[in-house]
Amino acid sequence: MRFNPDIHNRQSTRLQNYNYASGGAYYVTICAKNRESIFSHIHVGAGLAPAQVKLTKVGKIIEKNWRNIPKEYNNIDIGEFIIIPNHLHGILFKRATARVAPTLGQIIGKFKSKCSTEYLKYIYENNINDKAQIWQRNYYEHIIRSKASLDEIRKYIINNPFTWEFDEENKNANNKVSA
């Protein structure tokens, strides 16, 4: 397939002239293939009861591999994260080092690859008729530049399950407006 600018309209969200191998804080969102709700189910409690996120098998694989990122990279820490039905929101803290550090794209690429490989092994070993394609191409990232921004993003991540019922990415959302 040849590149067609009318259909292939991807634009980079990367900042020009920013060194993604340097230290910093990043907010990332990684979506499921075709934005399918395969990572978790959200159960919203009545009244003030908290929303509960119940991870699927692939969601548990994602959680394990996300938590393992600091073990893979000694200059990376994870902050708040949430795995909702069709995407993951997370914060990564990257410390500057004297050694050549992987870029954010390399970290996310390896994370996605490990999740896909582990899920493929699971479906093969359990004779499950499912596709191993769990990720949408690319990811969204935002460079966190202030404590205030970090606090807002943390709050957004923590409250995300409560808003899933109305999220435009939720195919069953209650935000549909009738004509």
N, C-alpha and C positions, 0 to 999 in steps of 0.2 A: 504494500500500500504506500502510495506516495503522499508526501506532506501536502495537505490542502488547507490553506489559511482560513477558508470559510468554515471548515469543520474542526480543524485542529487549532483551537484558539487558546492554548495554554499560555499563561503569562507567569513568569517567575515572581514569587513573593520574596525572593532574596534581596537584601539590600546591596546596592552597588558599592563596591570598595569596602565591604565589611569582612573582616577576617573571622570566618566561622570556626577556625581552629583555635582561636584565642579563648580566654576565660570569659564567663558571663552567665547570665541566667536566661533560659529559653522556655517559652510556653509552646507546646506542640499539640496538634490535633492530628490523629491518624484515623482514617475512615475505613470501614469495611468495604469490600468489593461490592459495587453497585448499591452501596449504603444499606445493605441488608441487615436486619436486626438479628445478628448471630452471636454476639458477644455476651449478652446478658438479658435479663428480664427485670423490669422495675415494678415493684409492688408498692403502691402509694397507700399509706395508712390513713385511717379516718381521723379527722380533727387534727390534732397536733402530733399524731404518731409519725415517726420518721419514715421516709421512703427507704425501702430495702432493695438493694441491688443483688440479684441472684445470678451469679456467673454461670454460663454454659461451660461445656468442656473446653471449647476454644477460648472462652473468656478466662478460664483458669490457667491455660497455657500462656496467654498474653500477660496475665498478672504475674506469674512466676518469672517470665523472661524480662518483664519491666523491672521487677524488684532485683533481678540479677545484673542489671546494667552496671551498677557500681563494682561488682565483682569482675566484670569484663574489662572495665576501664577504671584505673585507680585515680583518675582525675575527675570523675563524674559522680555526682550525688543526685538522688531523685528527691523531689519535693512532693507536694500533693499530686494525686492523680485519681482519675475515676474512669472506670470502664462501663460505659452505658451501652445500650443495645447495638448501636451501629458505629460507635467511634470511641476512641480513648482521648482524654485530655490529660496532659501531664506537664510537670515542670522539671526541667533538668538544670542542674548547676554544674558548670564546667570550670574547673580551676586551671589557670594558666600554668604550664610546666615548661621546663627547659628542653624537654624532649619533644620530638615531633608528635603532636596530638592529632587524633582523628577529628575530622570535621563532624558537625552535627549530622550532615547527610549520611556519612559513613556509619555513625552510631545508629541512626534510625534504620538504615538499610540492613545492617547486621541484625538488629532486633527483629525486624519484620521477617527476615529470612529464617532466623531461628524458630520463630513462632510457626511459620508455614511448614518448615521441615518437621517439627515435632507433631503438628496436627496431621500432616500427611502420614507419618508413622502410626499415629493413633488410629486413623481411619482404616489404614491397611491392616494393622494387627487385629482390629475388631470387626473386620469385614463389613464396614459401613459404606453404604452407597452415598457418598458425599464428595463434593469437590474440595480440594485443598486450597483453592484460591480464596484467601480470606481478606486480602488487602486491596484497597484501591491504590492506584498508582500515585506516587508522591505523598506529600503530607503538607500541613500548614504549620508555619512557625512564626513566632513573634519574639523579638528580642526584648527582654524585660530590662528597662533602664532605670527604674526608680523603686524605692520601697513602697510607695503608694500604689504603683502599678502592680507590683508583686502581691500586695495585700488584696487588691481588687480581683486579680486572677485567682488567688487562693480561694476567695469567697465564692467566685463563680464556679470553680471546680467542686467545692464542698456542696453547694446548693444545686448543682446540675441535676441530680436525680429528682428533685422536687419539681423541676420545670419540664421534665421529659414529656409529660402528658400534653403539653402545649407546644413542644418543639417542632419547628417546621421540618426537621429531619425525621420525625416520627410519622410513619405512614398512617398510624391510627390516632393521630393527635386530635384533641378536642378544639383545635383552633380553626377548623374549617368554617368558612363564612358561607352561608347560603345566599343565593341570589334572590 
